[in-house]
Amino acid sequence: MESFTLEQRWNRLVAASGAEISAAQSHFSNLCQAYTEPQRHYHTLDHITQMLNWLDEAGVDDVAALWAAWYHDWVYNPGKKDNEARSGVQASAVLSEIGVEASIIGRVVRIIEATKDHKVDGAADQVLHFVLDADMAILGVPEQQYEQYCSAVRSEFKSVPNFLYKRGRKKFLQSVLKQEKIYSTDWFFERFEAQARINVELELSKS
């Protein structure tokens, strides 16, 4: 797979969306600033890079999916329930300003909002399923990388007492295991499902 910097990826997406790169440049800088806020330890530019890499490998080049990946965590305040809604508003404002078609923007916002609870109709926009799977693919990475992810997420909730954090984390992990399939697309299922279940079960056994 050919390697691109984040800025190159951004510029390619802007061009593929029929927008002007010069008009979008300041928004790239603003987005990078958002993803380097001090409260972030996992939901950073590294997370965006991972998602974009996985979507590339899966052959997903739909511009709505890629914009959603870029903006789905633009607002991230640990524990808040409106992060996705506010991220969708930001994405809509930026994409409207740089001239992206309204139909694309609508799909971007729907995908971003779906990342809140990852519960969607099976008949939903297929690329939506790819973005949700890419967002959850971290659960199925090798064990050492998974442990780093767990540590980073805990750091984002450092103000939460340990017993409360463990209670909430356990509820999330159990809900993951209850799913018939963690990943709804064949590409992600084949590559991440088995390891994700191993990682989640191991974390639960330590809680």
N, C-alpha and C positions, 0 to 999 in steps of 0.2 A: 504494500500500500504506500502510495506517495505521501511524503510528510509535508505538512504545511504549518506555518506559524498561525497563532490565533488571529492575528491581524489579516493575514492572507485569506484565511477561511472567511472572515467577516467580509472582506472586500469581494470575494467570489460570490458570497450569498447576496450581497447588495446588488451586484451586477446581474445575477440570475433572477432577481426579483424585479428587475427593470427600474431600479432606483439609481440615484447618482452617488458615487463613492464619496465625492467631496462633501455632499450634504450630510452624509452619514458618519463622517469621521469623528466629529465631536461626540456623537452618541456612543461610538466604540470606546472612547476614553472614559465617558461617564459610566458605561457598563463595567469596565475594568475596575474603576474606583469602587463601584458597588460591591463587586465580588472580592474586594480586599479589605472590607470593613473589619474592625477588630473582633467582633463577636463571632466571626466565621473561622472554623477550623476544618470542617469537611465541605461545606457548601461554598466552595471557592472556585477560582478559575480552573483548578485541577479537575474538579468535578465536571465542569463544562467541557473541558478537553477530553476527558474520558468518554462522556456521552457522545460527543461528536465523532470520536474515533470509532466507537462501537456502531454508531449509525452508518458511518462510512463503510465499515466492514460488512454490515448487513445489507449494503446496497441501497440505503435510503437517501434519496437526494431531493425529496419533496421540500420545497422552500418553507412551507408552513411548519413542517416537522422541525426543520433546522432553526427557524426563528424561535419556535417554542422552546427548544433546548437551550438556546442562548438566554432567553428571558425568564424561564420558569422559576428561578430563584433570585430574580433581580431584587426583590424585597425579601429579606430573611431576618426575622426577629424571632429567636427561639421561643417556642411556646405560644406564639400568637396564632390566631386562627384565620387571619385575613391576608397572610403573606401571598398566597396564590392569586387572590382577587386583585390585590394591589399590583402585583407583578403583571397581571393581564392588562390592567389599566395603563401601566407604563409602556408595555409593548405596543398596545394599540395607539397610544399617543405618538411614539417614536416612528412606527411604521407608517402612520398616516402622514406625518411630517415629511418623510423622505419619499413618499409617493408610491408605496406598496398598495396593490389593489385591495379594495374593501373586502372582497370575498376571501382573500388570503388572510387578512387580518382577523376576520371572524373565526376562521379555523384555528389560527394561532392562539387566540384567547380561549377557545374551547379546550384546546389541548393543555394549555397552562393550568386552567381551572381544574382539569381532571387529575392533575398531579397532586391535588390536595389529599384525596383518599384512595386514588387508583381504582375506583369502582366505576366501571363503564359497561354499557351494553355491548355484547359481543358483536353486534352489527354496526358499531360505531366506526367512524373514519379509520381505515386500516393503519394509516401512519400514526394515528394517536396511540394505538397499541404498541407500536415500535418505540415511541418516545417514552411511554410508561415503562416498558421493559428495560430500556436503556437507563432510565432513572433508578431502577431497582437492581441492575446488573451487579452492583457492588456487593450484593449479598452472595453472589456466586463466584467471587474471585478466590484465589488461593488463600489458605488459612492465615498466613502472616499478614497479607494485605488486608484481609478482613479484620484482623485484630487492630490494625492501624486505623481503619475506618471507625471501629467501635470506640477507640480512644478519642478520636477527633470529634465524634458526635457527643461523647460525654463532656468534652471540653466546652462545647457550645452551650451545654446546660449546666455549667459549673455552679450557677446560683441555686440550682435545685438540690435539696437535701438528697443524700444517697438513697434512702429508703423509698422516697417518692419517685426518684428517677428509675430505680430498679423495677418498681411496680408498673410504671408506664411503659418501660422498655419490654418487660415480660409480656404485657398485654399485646404490644405490637408484634413481637416475635411469635406468639401463639396464633395471632390472626394470620400471619404469613403461612405458618405450617398447616392451618386448617384449609387453605385453598387447595382445590384439586390440582391446579397448575399455578405456580408463581408467575410464570412467563406465558403470555398468551400467543406469542408469535413463535413459529417453528425455529427460527434462527436463534433466538435467545434461549428458548427452552432447551434445545440440544446442547448448547454451550454452557449454560449456567444453572439449570434446574437442580441437577444432582448435588453439585457442590454447595449451592445455596441451602439446601435442606440439611446437609452435613454441618455447615457453619452455624446455622440458626439453632439446630438441636444442641450443638456443643456449647454455644453461648447460654442457652437456657439451662443446661446442666450445671453451669457455673454460677447461675444467679441465685 
